[in-house]
Amino acid sequence: MFENLSEKLERSFKLLKGQGRITEINIAETLKDIRKALLDADVNYKIAKTFTDTVKDKALGMNVLTAVKPGQLMVKLVHDELASLMGGKFSDINIKGSPAIILMSGLQGSGKTTFSGKLANMLKHKKGRHPLLVAGDVYRPAAIEQLRVVGGQVGVPVYTEEGNMNPMMIARNAIKHAKAQGNDIVIIDTAGRLAIDEQMMKEIAAIKAEVQPHEILFVVDAMTGQDAVNTAREFNERLDFDGVVLTKLDGDTRGGAALSIRSVVDKPIKFVGTGEKMEAIEVFHPDRMADRILGMGDIVSLVEKAQEQFDEEEARRLQQKLAKDQFNFNDFLKQIQQIKKMGNLKDVASLIPGMGKALKNIDFEDDAFKHIEAIIHSMTPQERENPSLLNGSRRKRIAEGSGTNIQEVNRLLKQFTETSKMMKMVAQGKNVQRMMAGMQAQRGRR
């Protein structure tokens, strides 16, 4: 996400040369380039100009520390201003009701139904809640069935009323049903509507009045750029929603919606959708997104993703096995499965500072681990437990059974050995610099 904007901003900072004081003359070209980069990202001209004027005012006359170059200071100023432009601080969803009622709104095709499922999945697994999905779109063909499918994927019940064409009545009855069944969150999926469709806008306003939601989310396709921002303004005037959801942020989006929408409607972005899977949902943190835009990675989000898959008991067991040199292919396979749960491999790797740029032209397979898993699954239980058994004839058999070749099997065995050594060093608390030096040496030998 924001790939083009990131590249253009990086180029802008390189224009600022020299050390010492920042002056109006030496930052003029940089600021012009930054403003152009924002406009190319489909940011509103007025917002882009205000942005660069603010950066200029803060930068002028600042004495640069001896260890800091003007370009580095400009990166810091732009980072802080980007974070401020997108809201400044994280804004949480309100789920304090009994049950908490969340009303979804937006244009048709913005991704409301899919996001409703993602949100239900997140609240169920990360918050320990018991959500109910409500099929309130009575107009779009197959909308009810789509929500049923989504609910089935995440294991969340779906409330429907076949033949009832009154969304207000459906929403009201769903809340009664939720109370009776012990569901503590009700997520109401509504029909997509245009702001110019007066009848449909009156309908969603009536649903709001009927159910008094604790949270109204406006779902918008990030790829629509400034159109998304204009639509958000019109919906907000009618609904006074509580937060914005940007879907399809993993697509070919320039980033204009994410950077402009807060300034226009004065409502926070609360979530972003980053893929098709039900787990592809992220809570929006303006400062972390600014990090990503400027190519700084997002280590905090990476650690959070890892912690979600972290099993403390399993970690203790693994540490004991490493200490006794008993790490085997069953353990290796479990580690791969945990990494896969963190999401798309390229997206996860791009959270590491500097990796986003390095991975720009590299395509990962949808299942980058499938060959490794096939090889491990072709081993006998004894071979997985005791990798030292894998002689030449066994490796040949495994290659044939997994649809790979002997070179791939040998490569996996080498990776397994190197991983075992590194994990043992970490488990024993060895010096991190020694571990990094070992990794560099191994790369040099390949």
Buried (B, 14 or more C-beta within 10 A) or exposed (E): BBBBBBBBBBEBBEBBEEEEEBEEEBBEEBBEBBBBBBBBBBBBEEBBBBBBEBBBEBBEEEEBEEEEBBBBBBBEBBBBBBBBBBBEEBBEBBBEBEBBBBBBBBBBEBBBBBBBBBBBBBBBBEEEBBBBBBBBBBBEEEBBEBBBBBBEBBEBBBBBBEEEEBBBEBBBBBBEBBBEEEBBBBBBBBBBBEBEEEEBBEBBBEBBEBBEBBBBBBBBBBBBBBBBBBBBBBBBEBBEBBBBBBBBBBEEBBBBBBBBBBBBBEBBBBBBBBBEEBBBBBBBBBBBBBBBBBBBBBEEBBEBBBEEEEEEEBEEEBBEBBEEEEBBBEBBBEBBEBBBEBBBBBBBBBBBBEBBBEBEEEEEEEEBBEBBBBBBEBBEEEBBBEBEEBEEEBBEBBBEEBEBEEEBBBBBBEEBEBBBBBBBBEBEEEEEEEBEEBEEEBEEEE
